[in-house]
Amino acid sequence: MIQTLLARYRRAGASHRLFAEARYVSDPLSHPALRAMSQRELADLPFGRE
């Protein structure tokens, strides 16, 4: 019983991480590291042209 619950907990955590990574790929500005930066730090980031 406990092993079943533990397995479900691990799968839920893994799927949450995968969806979070997919969100960062589609919108790189939604990354938590960028949200924690000040405006000066954000201004120093290099953005390449495509």
mmCIF entry with sequence, helices, sheets and N, C-alpha, C, O atoms, coordinates in Angstrom:
data_MODEL
# 
_entry.id   MODEL 
# 
_entity.id                         1 
_entity.type                       polymer 
_entity.pdbx_number_of_molecules   1 
# 
_entity_poly.entity_id                      1 
_entity_poly.type                           'polypeptide(L)' 
_entity_poly.nstd_linkage                   no 
_entity_poly.nstd_monomer                   no 
_entity_poly.pdbx_seq_one_letter_code       MIQTLLARYRRAGASHRLFAEARYVSDPLSHPALRAMSQRELADLPFGRE 
_entity_poly.pdbx_seq_one_letter_code_can   MIQTLLARYRRAGASHRLFAEARYVSDPLSHPALRAMSQRELADLPFGRE 
_entity_poly.pdbx_strand_id                 A 
# 
loop_
_entity_poly_seq.entity_id 
_entity_poly_seq.num 
_entity_poly_seq.mon_id 
_entity_poly_seq.hetero 
1 1  MET n 
1 2  ILE n 
1 3  GLN n 
1 4  THR n 
1 5  LEU n 
1 6  LEU n 
1 7  ALA n 
1 8  ARG n 
1 9  TYR n 
1 10 ARG n 
1 11 ARG n 
1 12 ALA n 
1 13 GLY n 
1 14 ALA n 
1 15 SER n 
1 16 HIS n 
1 17 ARG n 
1 18 LEU n 
1 19 PHE n 
1 20 ALA n 
1 21 GLU n 
1 22 ALA n 
1 23 ARG n 
1 24 TYR n 
1 25 VAL n 
1 26 SER n 
1 27 ASP n 
1 28 PRO n 
1 29 LEU n 
1 30 SER n 
1 31 HIS n 
1 32 PRO n 
1 33 ALA n 
1 34 LEU n 
1 35 ARG n 
1 36 ALA n 
1 37 MET n 
1 38 SER n 
1 39 GLN n 
1 40 ARG n 
1 41 GLU n 
1 42 LEU n 
1 43 ALA n 
1 44 ASP n 
1 45 LEU n 
1 46 PRO n 
1 47 PHE n 
1 48 GLY n 
1 49 ARG n 
1 50 GLU n 
# 
_struct_asym.id          A 
_struct_asym.entity_id   1 
# 
loop_
_struct_conf.conf_type_id 
_struct_conf.id 
_struct_conf.pdbx_PDB_helix_id 
_struct_conf.beg_label_comp_id 
_struct_conf.beg_label_asym_id 
_struct_conf.beg_label_seq_id 
_struct_conf.pdbx_beg_PDB_ins_code 
_struct_conf.end_label_comp_id 
_struct_conf.end_label_asym_id 
_struct_conf.end_label_seq_id 
_struct_conf.pdbx_end_PDB_ins_code 
_struct_conf.beg_auth_comp_id 
_struct_conf.beg_auth_asym_id 
_struct_conf.beg_auth_seq_id 
_struct_conf.end_auth_comp_id 
_struct_conf.end_auth_asym_id 
_struct_conf.end_auth_seq_id 
_struct_conf.pdbx_PDB_helix_class 
_struct_conf.details 
_struct_conf.pdbx_PDB_helix_length 
HELX_P HELX_P1 AA1 ILE A 2  ? SER A 26 ? ILE A 2  SER A 26 1 ? 25 
HELX_P HELX_P2 AA2 PRO A 28 ? SER A 30 ? PRO A 28 SER A 30 5 ? 3  
HELX_P HELX_P3 AA3 PRO A 32 ? ARG A 35 ? PRO A 32 ARG A 35 1 ? 4  
HELX_P HELX_P4 AA4 GLN A 39 ? ALA A 43 ? GLN A 39 ALA A 43 1 ? 5  
# 
_struct_conf_type.id          HELX_P 
_struct_conf_type.criteria    ? 
_struct_conf_type.reference   ? 
# 
loop_
_atom_site.group_PDB 
_atom_site.id 
_atom_site.type_symbol 
_atom_site.label_atom_id 
_atom_site.label_alt_id 
_atom_site.label_comp_id 
_atom_site.label_asym_id 
_atom_site.label_entity_id 
_atom_site.label_seq_id 
_atom_site.pdbx_PDB_ins_code 
_atom_site.Cartn_x 
_atom_site.Cartn_y 
_atom_site.Cartn_z 
_atom_site.occupancy 
_atom_site.B_iso_or_equiv 
_atom_site.pdbx_formal_charge 
_atom_site.auth_seq_id 
_atom_site.auth_comp_id 
_atom_site.auth_asym_id 
_atom_site.auth_atom_id 
_atom_site.pdbx_PDB_model_num 
ATOM 1   N N  . MET A 1 1  ? 0.828  -1.195 0.000   1.00 0.00 ? 1  MET A N  1 
ATOM 2   C CA . MET A 1 1  ? 0.000  0.000  0.000   1.00 0.00 ? 1  MET A CA 1 
ATOM 3   C C  . MET A 1 1  ? 0.869  1.254  0.000   1.00 0.00 ? 1  MET A C  1 
ATOM 4   O O  . MET A 1 1  ? 0.660  2.169  -0.797  1.00 0.00 ? 1  MET A O  1 
ATOM 5   N N  . ILE A 1 2  ? 1.841  1.283  0.899   1.00 0.00 ? 2  ILE A N  1 
ATOM 6   C CA . ILE A 1 2  ? 2.706  2.462  0.981   1.00 0.00 ? 2  ILE A CA 1 
ATOM 7   C C  . ILE A 1 2  ? 3.561  2.583  -0.277  1.00 0.00 ? 2  ILE A C  1 
ATOM 8   O O  . ILE A 1 2  ? 3.809  3.690  -0.754  1.00 0.00 ? 2  ILE A O  1 
ATOM 9   N N  . GLN A 1 3  ? 4.013  1.453  -0.814  1.00 0.00 ? 3  GLN A N  1 
ATOM 10  C CA . GLN A 1 3  ? 4.827  1.497  -2.032  1.00 0.00 ? 3  GLN A CA 1 
ATOM 11  C C  . GLN A 1 3  ? 4.024  2.022  -3.213  1.00 0.00 ? 3  GLN A C  1 
ATOM 12  O O  . GLN A 1 3  ? 4.561  2.726  -4.069  1.00 0.00 ? 3  GLN A O  1 
ATOM 13  N N  . THR A 1 4  ? 2.754  1.686  -3.262  1.00 0.00 ? 4  THR A N  1 
ATOM 14  C CA . THR A 1 4  ? 1.893  2.192  -4.338  1.00 0.00 ? 4  THR A CA 1 
ATOM 15  C C  . THR A 1 4  ? 1.738  3.702  -4.230  1.00 0.00 ? 4  THR A C  1 
ATOM 16  O O  . THR A 1 4  ? 1.817  4.406  -5.236  1.00 0.00 ? 4  THR A O  1 
ATOM 17  N N  . LEU A 1 5  ? 1.522  4.197  -3.037  1.00 0.00 ? 5  LEU A N  1 
ATOM 18  C CA . LEU A 1 5  ? 1.387  5.643  -2.837  1.00 0.00 ? 5  LEU A CA 1 
ATOM 19  C C  . LEU A 1 5  ? 2.693  6.368  -3.151  1.00 0.00 ? 5  LEU A C  1 
ATOM 20  O O  . LEU A 1 5  ? 2.685  7.450  -3.738  1.00 0.00 ? 5  LEU A O  1 
ATOM 21  N N  . LEU A 1 6  ? 3.806  5.766  -2.758  1.00 0.00 ? 6  LEU A N  1 
ATOM 22  C CA . LEU A 1 6  ? 5.106  6.366  -3.037  1.00 0.00 ? 6  LEU A CA 1 
ATOM 23  C C  . LEU A 1 6  ? 5.365  6.418  -4.546  1.00 0.00 ? 6  LEU A C  1 
ATOM 24  O O  . LEU A 1 6  ? 5.894  7.410  -5.046  1.00 0.00 ? 6  LEU A O  1 
ATOM 25  N N  . ALA A 1 7  ? 5.003  5.373  -5.265  1.00 0.00 ? 7  ALA A N  1 
ATOM 26  C CA . ALA A 1 7  ? 5.177  5.358  -6.720  1.00 0.00 ? 7  ALA A CA 1 
ATOM 27  C C  . ALA A 1 7  ? 4.321  6.431  -7.384  1.00 0.00 ? 7  ALA A C  1 
ATOM 28  O O  . ALA A 1 7  ? 4.772  7.102  -8.312  1.00 0.00 ? 7  ALA A O  1 
ATOM 29  N N  . ARG A 1 8  ? 3.094  6.593  -6.913  1.00 0.00 ? 8  ARG A N  1 
ATOM 30  C CA . ARG A 1 8  ? 2.225  7.647  -7.476  1.00 0.00 ? 8  ARG A CA 1 
ATOM 31  C C  . ARG A 1 8  ? 2.793  9.028  -7.199  1.00 0.00 ? 8  ARG A C  1 
ATOM 32  O O  . ARG A 1 8  ? 2.737  9.910  -8.055  1.00 0.00 ? 8  ARG A O  1 
ATOM 33  N N  . TYR A 1 9  ? 3.337  9.217  -6.013  1.00 0.00 ? 9  TYR A N  1 
ATOM 34  C CA . TYR A 1 9  ? 3.930  10.505 -5.648  1.00 0.00 ? 9  TYR A CA 1 
ATOM 35  C C  . TYR A 1 9  ? 5.120  10.818 -6.552  1.00 0.00 ? 9  TYR A C  1 
ATOM 36  O O  . TYR A 1 9  ? 5.272  11.951 -7.009  1.00 0.00 ? 9  TYR A O  1 
ATOM 37  N N  . ARG A 1 10 ? 5.961  9.822  -6.810  1.00 0.00 ? 10 ARG A N  1 
ATOM 38  C CA . ARG A 1 10 ? 7.117  10.023 -7.690  1.00 0.00 ? 10 ARG A CA 1 
ATOM 39  C C  . ARG A 1 10 ? 6.689  10.349 -9.117  1.00 0.00 ? 10 ARG A C  1 
ATOM 40  O O  . ARG A 1 10 ? 7.263  11.232 -9.755  1.00 0.00 ? 10 ARG A O  1 
ATOM 41  N N  . ARG A 1 11 ? 5.686  9.639  -9.615  1.00 0.00 ? 11 ARG A N  1 
ATOM 42  C CA . ARG A 1 11 ? 5.199  9.915  -10.984 1.00 0.00 ? 11 ARG A CA 1 
ATOM 43  C C  . ARG A 1 11 ? 4.605  11.308 -11.083 1.00 0.00 ? 11 ARG A C  1 
ATOM 44  O O  . ARG A 1 11 ? 4.802  11.995 -12.085 1.00 0.00 ? 11 ARG A O  1 
ATOM 45  N N  . ALA A 1 12 ? 3.882  11.733 -10.058 1.00 0.00 ? 12 ALA A N  1 
ATOM 46  C CA . ALA A 1 12 ? 3.284  13.069 -10.081 1.00 0.00 ? 12 ALA A CA 1 
ATOM 47  C C  . ALA A 1 12 ? 4.377  14.138 -10.104 1.00 0.00 ? 12 ALA A C  1 
ATOM 48  O O  . ALA A 1 12 ? 4.255  15.136 -10.814 1.00 0.00 ? 12 ALA A O  1 
ATOM 49  N N  . GLY A 1 13 ? 5.437  13.933 -9.333  1.00 0.00 ? 13 GLY A N  1 
ATOM 50  C CA . GLY A 1 13 ? 6.546  14.882 -9.324  1.00 0.00 ? 13 GLY A CA 1 
ATOM 51  C C  . GLY A 1 13 ? 7.264  14.928 -10.655 1.00 0.00 ? 13 GLY A C  1 
ATOM 52  O O  . GLY A 1 13 ? 7.641  16.000 -11.127 1.00 0.00 ? 13 GLY A O  1 
ATOM 53  N N  . ALA A 1 14 ? 7.455  13.764 -11.266 1.00 0.00 ? 14 ALA A N  1 
ATOM 54  C CA . ALA A 1 14 ? 8.139  13.704 -12.562 1.00 0.00 ? 14 ALA A CA 1 
ATOM 55  C C  . ALA A 1 14 ? 7.315  14.389 -13.645 1.00 0.00 ? 14 ALA A C  1 
ATOM 56  O O  . ALA A 1 14 ? 7.862  15.126 -14.465 1.00 0.00 ? 14 ALA A O  1 
ATOM 57  N N  . SER A 1 15 ? 6.018  14.154 -13.656 1.00 0.00 ? 15 SER A N  1 
ATOM 58  C CA . SER A 1 15 ? 5.180  14.789 -14.682 1.00 0.00 ? 15 SER A CA 1 
ATOM 59  C C  . SER A 1 15 ? 5.109  16.297 -14.465 1.00 0.00 ? 15 SER A C  1 
ATOM 60  O O  . SER A 1 15 ? 5.054  17.053 -15.435 1.00 0.00 ? 15 SER A O  1 
ATOM 61  N N  . HIS A 1 16 ? 5.108  16.744 -13.219 1.00 0.00 ? 16 HIS A N  1 
ATOM 62  C CA . HIS A 1 16 ? 5.097  18.182 -12.934 1.00 0.00 ? 16 HIS A CA 1 
ATOM 63  C C  . HIS A 1 16 ? 6.371  18.837 -13.469 1.00 0.00 ? 16 HIS A C  1 
ATOM 64  O O  . HIS A 1 16 ? 6.316  19.920 -14.051 1.00 0.00 ? 16 HIS A O  1 
ATOM 65  N N  . ARG A 1 17 ? 7.516  18.181 -13.273 1.00 0.00 ? 17 ARG A N  1 
ATOM 66  C CA . ARG A 1 17 ? 8.779  18.727 -13.777 1.00 0.00 ? 17 ARG A CA 1 
ATOM 67  C C  . ARG A 1 17 ? 8.793  18.775 -15.301 1.00 0.00 ? 17 ARG A C  1 
ATOM 68  O O  . ARG A 1 17 ? 9.290  19.740 -15.881 1.00 0.00 ? 17 ARG A O  1 
ATOM 69  N N  . LEU A 1 18 ? 8.257  17.753 -15.954 1.00 0.00 ? 18 LEU A N  1 
ATOM 70  C CA . LEU A 1 18 ? 8.242  17.738 -17.419 1.00 0.00 ? 18 LEU A CA 1 
ATOM 71  C C  . LEU A 1 18 ? 7.378  18.851 -17.981 1.00 0.00 ? 18 LEU A C  1 
ATOM 72  O O  . LEU A 1 18 ? 7.765  19.498 -18.955 1.00 0.00 ? 18 LEU A O  1 
ATOM 73  N N  . PHE A 1 19 ? 6.214  19.088 -17.388 1.00 0.00 ? 19 PHE A N  1 
ATOM 74  C CA . PHE A 1 19 ? 5.356  20.164 -17.859 1.00 0.00 ? 19 PHE A CA 1 
ATOM 75  C C  . PHE A 1 19 ? 5.982  21.525 -17.590 1.00 0.00 ? 19 PHE A C  1 
ATOM 76  O O  . PHE A 1 19 ? 5.829  22.446 -18.393 1.00 0.00 ? 19 PHE A O  1 
ATOM 77  N N  . ALA A 1 20 ? 6.685  21.662 -16.470 1.00 0.00 ? 20 ALA A N  1 
ATOM 78  C CA . ALA A 1 20 ? 7.353  22.926 -16.171 1.00 0.00 ? 20 ALA A CA 1 
ATOM 79  C C  . ALA A 1 20 ? 8.460  23.194 -17.187 1.00 0.00 ? 20 ALA A C  1 
ATOM 80  O O  . ALA A 1 20 ? 8.613  24.325 -17.650 1.00 0.00 ? 20 ALA A O  1 
ATOM 81  N N  . GLU A 1 21 ? 9.232  22.165 -17.539 1.00 0.00 ? 21 GLU A N  1 
ATOM 82  C CA . GLU A 1 21 ? 10.281 22.335 -18.545 1.00 0.00 ? 21 GLU A CA 1 
ATOM 83  C C  . GLU A 1 21 ? 9.697  22.674 -19.906 1.00 0.00 ? 21 GLU A C  1 
ATOM 84  O O  . GLU A 1 21 ? 10.271 23.484 -20.634 1.00 0.00 ? 21 GLU A O  1 
ATOM 85  N N  . ALA A 1 22 ? 8.588  22.085 -20.262 1.00 0.00 ? 22 ALA A N  1 
ATOM 86  C CA . ALA A 1 22 ? 7.953  22.377 -21.548 1.00 0.00 ? 22 ALA A CA 1 
ATOM 87  C C  . ALA A 1 22 ? 7.465  23.818 -21.585 1.00 0.00 ? 22 ALA A C  1 
ATOM 88  O O  . ALA A 1 22 ? 7.512  24.463 -22.632 1.00 0.00 ? 22 ALA A O  1 
ATOM 89  N N  . ARG A 1 23 ? 6.999  24.322 -20.457 1.00 0.00 ? 23 ARG A N  1 
ATOM 90  C CA . ARG A 1 23 ? 6.534  25.712 -20.404 1.00 0.00 ? 23 ARG A CA 1 
ATOM 91  C C  . ARG A 1 23 ? 7.701  26.668 -20.615 1.00 0.00 ? 23 ARG A C  1 
ATOM 92  O O  . ARG A 1 23 ? 7.539  27.690 -21.281 1.00 0.00 ? 23 ARG A O  1 
ATOM 93  N N  . TYR A 1 24 ? 8.893  26.355 -20.054 1.00 0.00 ? 24 TYR A N  1 
ATOM 94  C CA . TYR A 1 24 ? 10.052 27.220 -20.232 1.00 0.00 ? 24 TYR A CA 1 
ATOM 95  C C  . TYR A 1 24 ? 10.540 27.216 -21.665 1.00 0.00 ? 24 TYR A C  1 
ATOM 96  O O  . TYR A 1 24 ? 11.052 28.224 -22.152 1.00 0.00 ? 24 TYR A O  1 
ATOM 97  N N  . VAL A 1 25 ? 10.387 26.089 -22.346 1.00 0.00 ? 25 VAL A N  1 
ATOM 98  C CA . VAL A 1 25 ? 10.816 26.010 -23.741 1.00 0.00 ? 25 VAL A CA 1 
ATOM 99  C C  . VAL A 1 25 ? 9.917  26.880 -24.612 1.00 0.00 ? 25 VAL A C  1 
ATOM 100 O O  . VAL A 1 25 ? 10.405 27.564 -25.511 1.00 0.00 ? 25 VAL A O  1 
ATOM 101 N N  . SER A 1 26 ? 8.610  26.863 -24.357 1.00 0.00 ? 26 SER A N  1 
ATOM 102 C CA . SER A 1 26 ? 7.690  27.651 -25.174 1.00 0.00 ? 26 SER A CA 1 
ATOM 103 C C  . SER A 1 26 ? 7.727  29.137 -24.809 1.00 0.00 ? 26 SER A C  1 
ATOM 104 O O  . SER A 1 26 ? 7.501  29.988 -25.670 1.00 0.00 ? 26 SER A O  1 
ATOM 105 N N  . ASP A 1 27 ? 8.009  29.456 -23.542 1.00 0.00 ? 27 ASP A N  1 
ATOM 106 C CA . ASP A 1 27 ? 8.097  30.848 -23.103 1.00 0.00 ? 27 ASP A CA 1 
ATOM 107 C C  . ASP A 1 27 ? 9.307  31.000 -22.190 1.00 0.00 ? 27 ASP A C  1 
ATOM 108 O O  . ASP A 1 27 ? 9.170  30.856 -20.975 1.00 0.00 ? 27 ASP A O  1 
ATOM 109 N N  . PRO A 1 28 ? 10.488 31.287 -22.737 1.00 0.00 ? 28 PRO A N  1 
ATOM 110 C CA . PRO A 1 28 ? 11.700 31.338 -21.922 1.00 0.00 ? 28 PRO A CA 1 
ATOM 111 C C  . PRO A 1 28 ? 11.667 32.434 -20.865 1.00 0.00 ? 28 PRO A C  1 
ATOM 112 O O  . PRO A 1 28 ? 12.380 32.341 -19.867 1.00 0.00 ? 28 PRO A O  1 
ATOM 113 N N  . LEU A 1 29 ? 10.866 33.454 -21.058 1.00 0.00 ? 29 LEU A N  1 
ATOM 114 C CA . LEU A 1 29 ? 10.814 34.538 -20.072 1.00 0.00 ? 29 LEU A CA 1 
ATOM 115 C C  . LEU A 1 29 ? 10.004 34.174 -18.829 1.00 0.00 ? 29 LEU A C  1 
ATOM 116 O O  . LEU A 1 29 ? 9.947  34.962 -17.884 1.00 0.00 ? 29 LEU A O  1 
ATOM 117 N N  . SER A 1 30 ? 9.379  33.003 -18.812 1.00 0.00 ? 30 SER A N  1 
ATOM 118 C CA . SER A 1 30 ? 8.620  32.595 -17.640 1.00 0.00 ? 30 SER A CA 1 
ATOM 119 C C  . SER A 1 30 ? 9.465  31.791 -16.650 1.00 0.00 ? 30 SER A C  1 
ATOM 120 O O  . SER A 1 30 ? 8.944  31.283 -15.657 1.00 0.00 ? 30 SER A O  1 
ATOM 121 N N  . HIS A 1 31 ? 10.752 31.677 -16.915 1.00 0.00 ? 31 HIS A N  1 
ATOM 122 C CA . HIS A 1 31 ? 11.631 30.909 -16.030 1.00 0.00 ? 31 HIS A CA 1 
ATOM 123 C C  . HIS A 1 31 ? 11.759 31.617 -14.670 1.00 0.00 ? 31 HIS A C  1 
ATOM 124 O O  . HIS A 1 31 ? 11.889 32.840 -14.630 1.00 0.00 ? 31 HIS A O  1 
ATOM 125 N N  . PRO A 1 32 ? 11.724 30.870 -13.561 1.00 0.00 ? 32 PRO A N  1 
ATOM 126 C CA . PRO A 1 32 ? 11.802 31.490 -12.234 1.00 0.00 ? 32 PRO A CA 1 
ATOM 127 C C  . PRO A 1 32 ? 13.101 32.259 -11.986 1.00 0.00 ? 32 PRO A C  1 
ATOM 128 O O  . PRO A 1 32 ? 13.111 33.223 -11.220 1.00 0.00 ? 32 PRO A O  1 
ATOM 129 N N  . ALA A 1 33 ? 14.185 31.846 -12.620 1.00 0.00 ? 33 ALA A N  1 
ATOM 130 C CA . ALA A 1 33 ? 15.442 32.573 -12.446 1.00 0.00 ? 33 ALA A CA 1 
ATOM 131 C C  . ALA A 1 33 ? 15.325 33.988 -13.021 1.00 0.00 ? 33 ALA A C  1 
ATOM 132 O O  . ALA A 1 33 ? 15.866 34.939 -12.458 1.00 0.00 ? 33 ALA A O  1 
ATOM 133 N N  . LEU A 1 34 ? 14.623 34.116 -14.134 1.00 0.00 ? 34 LEU A N  1 
ATOM 134 C CA . LEU A 1 34 ? 14.431 35.449 -14.722 1.00 0.00 ? 34 LEU A CA 1 
ATOM 135 C C  . LEU A 1 34 ? 13.471 36.293 -13.904 1.00 0.00 ? 34 LEU A C  1 
ATOM 136 O O  . LEU A 1 34 ? 13.628 37.512 -13.822 1.00 0.00 ? 34 LEU A O  1 
ATOM 137 N N  . ARG A 1 35 ? 12.487 35.661 -13.304 1.00 0.00 ? 35 ARG A N  1 
ATOM 138 C CA . ARG A 1 35 ? 11.550 36.401 -12.463 1.00 0.00 ? 35 ARG A CA 1 
ATOM 139 C C  . ARG A 1 35 ? 12.224 36.956 -11.215 1.00 0.00 ? 35 ARG A C  1 
ATOM 140 O O  . ARG A 1 35 ? 11.787 37.970 -10.671 1.00 0.00 ? 35 ARG A O  1 
ATOM 141 N N  . ALA A 1 36 ? 13.285 36.299 -10.761 1.00 0.00 ? 36 ALA A N  1 
ATOM 142 C CA . ALA A 1 36 ? 13.991 36.734 -9.556  1.00 0.00 ? 36 ALA A CA 1 
ATOM 143 C C  . ALA A 1 36 ? 14.997 37.849 -9.835  1.00 0.00 ? 36 ALA A C  1 
ATOM 144 O O  . ALA A 1 36 ? 15.499 38.477 -8.903  1.00 0.00 ? 36 ALA A O  1 
ATOM 145 N N  . MET A 1 37 ? 15.294 38.097 -11.109 1.00 0.00 ? 37 MET A N  1 
ATOM 146 C CA . MET A 1 37 ? 16.295 39.108 -11.474 1.00 0.00 ? 37 MET A CA 1 
ATOM 147 C C  . MET A 1 37 ? 15.719 40.517 -11.397 1.00 0.00 ? 37 MET A C  1 
ATOM 148 O O  . MET A 1 37 ? 14.524 40.742 -11.587 1.00 0.00 ? 37 MET A O  1 
ATOM 149 N N  . SER A 1 38 ? 16.617 41.452 -11.112 1.00 0.00 ? 38 SER A N  1 
ATOM 150 C CA . SER A 1 38 ? 16.220 42.855 -11.121 1.00 0.00 ? 38 SER A CA 1 
ATOM 151 C C  . SER A 1 38 ? 16.201 43.360 -12.563 1.00 0.00 ? 38 SER A C  1 
ATOM 152 O O  . SER A 1 38 ? 16.621 42.651 -13.478 1.00 0.00 ? 38 SER A O  1 
ATOM 153 N N  . GLN A 1 39 ? 15.719 44.572 -12.760 1.00 0.00 ? 39 GLN A N  1 
ATOM 154 C CA . GLN A 1 39 ? 15.657 45.129 -14.111 1.00 0.00 ? 39 GLN A CA 1 
ATOM 155 C C  . GLN A 1 39 ? 17.048 45.346 -14.686 1.00 0.00 ? 39 GLN A C  1 
ATOM 156 O O  . GLN A 1 39 ? 17.253 45.202 -15.891 1.00 0.00 ? 39 GLN A O  1 
ATOM 157 N N  . ARG A 1 40 ? 18.001 45.691 -13.835 1.00 0.00 ? 40 ARG A N  1 
ATOM 158 C CA . ARG A 1 40 ? 19.373 45.872 -14.315 1.00 0.00 ? 40 ARG A CA 1 
ATOM 159 C C  . ARG A 1 40 ? 19.973 44.557 -14.782 1.00 0.00 ? 40 ARG A C  1 
ATOM 160 O O  . ARG A 1 40 ? 20.649 44.505 -15.809 1.00 0.00 ? 40 ARG A O  1 
ATOM 161 N N  . GLU A 1 41 ? 19.723 43.497 -14.026 1.00 0.00 ? 41 GLU A N  1 
ATOM 162 C CA . GLU A 1 41 ? 20.236 42.191 -14.422 1.00 0.00 ? 41 GLU A CA 1 
ATOM 163 C C  . GLU A 1 41 ? 19.595 41.724 -15.723 1.00 0.00 ? 41 GLU A C  1 
ATOM 164 O O  . GLU A 1 41 ? 20.267 41.147 -16.578 1.00 0.00 ? 41 GLU A O  1 
ATOM 165 N N  . LEU A 1 42 ? 18.305 41.972 -15.872 1.00 0.00 ? 42 LEU A N  1 
ATOM 166 C CA . LEU A 1 42 ? 17.624 41.598 -17.106 1.00 0.00 ? 42 LEU A CA 1 
ATOM 167 C C  . LEU A 1 42 ? 18.144 42.382 -18.302 1.00 0.00 ? 42 LEU A C  1 
ATOM 168 O O  . LEU A 1 42 ? 18.204 41.856 -19.413 1.00 0.00 ? 42 LEU A O  1 
ATOM 169 N N  . ALA A 1 43 ? 18.520 43.633 -18.078 1.00 0.00 ? 43 ALA A N  1 
ATOM 170 C CA . ALA A 1 43 ? 19.028 44.458 -19.171 1.00 0.00 ? 43 ALA A CA 1 
ATOM 171 C C  . ALA A 1 43 ? 20.381 43.954 -19.670 1.00 0.00 ? 43 ALA A C  1 
ATOM 172 O O  . ALA A 1 43 ? 20.736 44.200 -20.823 1.00 0.00 ? 43 ALA A O  1 
ATOM 173 N N  . ASP A 1 44 ? 21.132 43.261 -18.838 1.00 0.00 ? 44 ASP A N  1 
ATOM 174 C CA . ASP A 1 44 ? 22.446 42.752 -19.234 1.00 0.00 ? 44 ASP A CA 1 
ATOM 175 C C  . ASP A 1 44 ? 22.386 41.422 -19.966 1.00 0.00 ? 44 ASP A C  1 
ATOM 176 O O  . ASP A 1 44 ? 23.413 40.953 -20.457 1.00 0.00 ? 44 ASP A O  1 
ATOM 177 N N  . LEU A 1 45 ? 21.231 40.805 -20.054 1.00 0.00 ? 45 LEU A N  1 
ATOM 178 C CA . LEU A 1 45 ? 21.116 39.510 -20.724 1.00 0.00 ? 45 LEU A CA 1 
ATOM 179 C C  . LEU A 1 45 ? 21.232 39.685 -22.225 1.00 0.00 ? 45 LEU A C  1 
ATOM 180 O O  . LEU A 1 45 ? 20.615 40.586 -22.794 1.00 0.00 ? 45 LEU A O  1 
ATOM 181 N N  . PRO A 1 46 ? 22.019 38.831 -22.878 1.00 0.00 ? 46 PRO A N  1 
ATOM 182 C CA . PRO A 1 46 ? 22.109 38.900 -24.333 1.00 0.00 ? 46 PRO A CA 1 
ATOM 183 C C  . PRO A 1 46 ? 20.949 38.155 -24.982 1.00 0.00 ? 46 PRO A C  1 
ATOM 184 O O  . PRO A 1 46 ? 20.672 37.010 -24.624 1.00 0.00 ? 46 PRO A O  1 
ATOM 185 N N  . PHE A 1 47 ? 20.278 38.783 -25.920 1.00 0.00 ? 47 PHE A N  1 
ATOM 186 C CA . PHE A 1 47 ? 19.223 38.145 -26.685 1.00 0.00 ? 47 PHE A CA 1 
ATOM 187 C C  . PHE A 1 47 ? 19.657 38.103 -28.131 1.00 0.00 ? 47 PHE A C  1 
ATOM 188 O O  . PHE A 1 47 ? 19.895 39.140 -28.751 1.00 0.00 ? 47 PHE A O  1 
ATOM 189 N N  . GLY A 1 48 ? 19.760 36.893 -28.667 1.00 0.00 ? 48 GLY A N  1 
ATOM 190 C CA . GLY A 1 48 ? 20.205 36.728 -30.036 1.00 0.00 ? 48 GLY A CA 1 
ATOM 191 C C  . GLY A 1 48 ? 19.091 36.976 -31.027 1.00 0.00 ? 48 GLY A C  1 
ATOM 192 O O  . GLY A 1 48 ? 17.910 36.863 -30.698 1.00 0.00 ? 48 GLY A O  1 
ATOM 193 N N  . ARG A 1 49 ? 19.472 37.311 -32.226 1.00 0.00 ? 49 ARG A N  1 
ATOM 194 C CA . ARG A 1 49 ? 18.490 37.494 -33.299 1.00 0.00 ? 49 ARG A CA 1 
ATOM 195 C C  . ARG A 1 49 ? 18.343 36.195 -34.053 1.00 0.00 ? 49 ARG A C  1 
ATOM 196 O O  . ARG A 1 49 ? 19.325 35.478 -34.249 1.00 0.00 ? 49 ARG A O  1 
ATOM 197 N N  . GLU A 1 50 ? 17.171 35.888 -34.467 1.00 0.00 ? 50 GLU A N  1 
ATOM 198 C CA . GLU A 1 50 ? 16.930 34.655 -35.246 1.00 0.00 ? 50 GLU A CA 1 
ATOM 199 C C  . GLU A 1 50 ? 16.714 34.964 -36.692 1.00 0.00 ? 50 GLU A C  1 
ATOM 200 O O  . GLU A 1 50 ? 16.498 34.054 -37.492 1.00 0.00 ? 50 GLU A O  1 
# 
